[in-house]
Amino acid sequence: MPLHIHTPLIESRPLSLSAGRPVWLKLEALQPCGSFKLRGVGHACEVHHAQGARHFVSSSGGNAGLAVAYAGRKLGVPVTVVVPETTTERAKELLRLEDATVVVHGSSWQEANERAQSLLGPGDAFIHPFDDPLLWAGHASMIDEVAAAGLKPDAVVLSVGGGGLLCGVVEGLQRNGWHDVPVLAVETDGAASLHAAMAAGHTVELPRIASVATSLGAKRVAEQALECTRQHPVHSHLVSDRDALEACERLLLDHRVLVEPACGAALALLQRPEVLAPYANVLVIVCGGATATVEQIRTWLEQTA
Ligand SMILES: *Cc1c(COP(=O)(O)O)cnc(C)c1O
């Protein structure tokens, strides 16, 4: 039994009507720890566990860290998550709920990550949030589920942070023979590291992240994410923070599911009829995110008004 669940695939009536074509939602927000991350992270943790790992280490205060904490608890392997001082109380509380040891270190993710690396001893496995073939293979299972349900979409819409989800979905499309199904890869304006890499022809380090979509805040995408854009039709799209936040509000109203702005970014593309025009059926990966609260989303909406 894998650690992730088989998620529902539903046709959204409200979003289909407004987009003028069938819109299908793969509800990864319903994974037990709140995001798709459990697919890849769960797979990586199972492989390391089978190879004898006795301790998992993560440096993500977000959904990747939560997935490691969940996987460790389920496998009976202790987990340490090193997070920077900027991590919210809510995120730390969620990690502790999963029995992870939370170490707060440094003012940035870089510093927390260095500390996490320094903790690694023999028998420890470091679980990267996006740059690992084990993660991509695990994420790819969501496309196997769509294929098994008998739906072949004409385009897949997803969000991009470090590009692990993109790599996994492209792997899933290719292993199901769907080489002709394009991916619409969405980032917010202030976290557009894939967009910058595609424009430059090589991965680029963004000077800073300026977006409420913190789960998209990788300054540089994985090399494999850029490689995917060469091996598969991938189109980059940008949305504003406000678009992403409004899409979160809308999903909550339409489907009673709360997601982070990182996921709202992908949903926001549904408001662009000119972008969707070539595609009869659209599949959106509702990647989820456990760190959002309704209050926080409303506060951000007021601030971007
Ligand atoms: C991690 C994450 C992303 C981005 O995934 P990458 O693999 O880093 O591209 C998007 N949305 C949510 C909710 C996430 O947790």
PDBQT file of the ligand as one rigid body, heavy atoms in Angstrom, charges set to zero:
ROOT
HETATM    1  C1  LIG A 401       5.452  22.190  -3.573  1.00  0.00    +0.000 C 
HETATM    2  C2  LIG A 401       4.209  22.832  -4.033  1.00  0.00    +0.000 A 
HETATM    3  C3  LIG A 401       4.085  23.387  -5.314  1.00  0.00    +0.000 A 
HETATM    4  C4  LIG A 401       5.220  23.434  -6.291  1.00  0.00    +0.000 C 
HETATM    5  O1  LIG A 401       5.749  22.185  -6.564  1.00  0.00    +0.000 OA
HETATM    6  P1  LIG A 401       7.210  22.030  -7.186  1.00  0.00    +0.000 P 
HETATM    7  O2  LIG A 401       7.416  20.575  -7.287  1.00  0.00    +0.000 OA
HETATM    8  O3  LIG A 401       8.168  22.684  -6.227  1.00  0.00    +0.000 OA
HETATM    9  O4  LIG A 401       7.200  22.722  -8.506  1.00  0.00    +0.000 OA
HETATM   10  C5  LIG A 401       2.869  23.918  -5.672  1.00  0.00    +0.000 A 
HETATM   11  N1  LIG A 401       1.832  23.930  -4.826  1.00  0.00    +0.000 NA
HETATM   12  C6  LIG A 401       1.911  23.415  -3.588  1.00  0.00    +0.000 A 
HETATM   13  C7  LIG A 401       0.719  23.471  -2.707  1.00  0.00    +0.000 C 
HETATM   14  C8  LIG A 401       3.091  22.838  -3.150  1.00  0.00    +0.000 A 
HETATM   15  O5  LIG A 401       3.172  22.315  -1.932  1.00  0.00    +0.000 OA
ENDROOT
TORSDOF 0
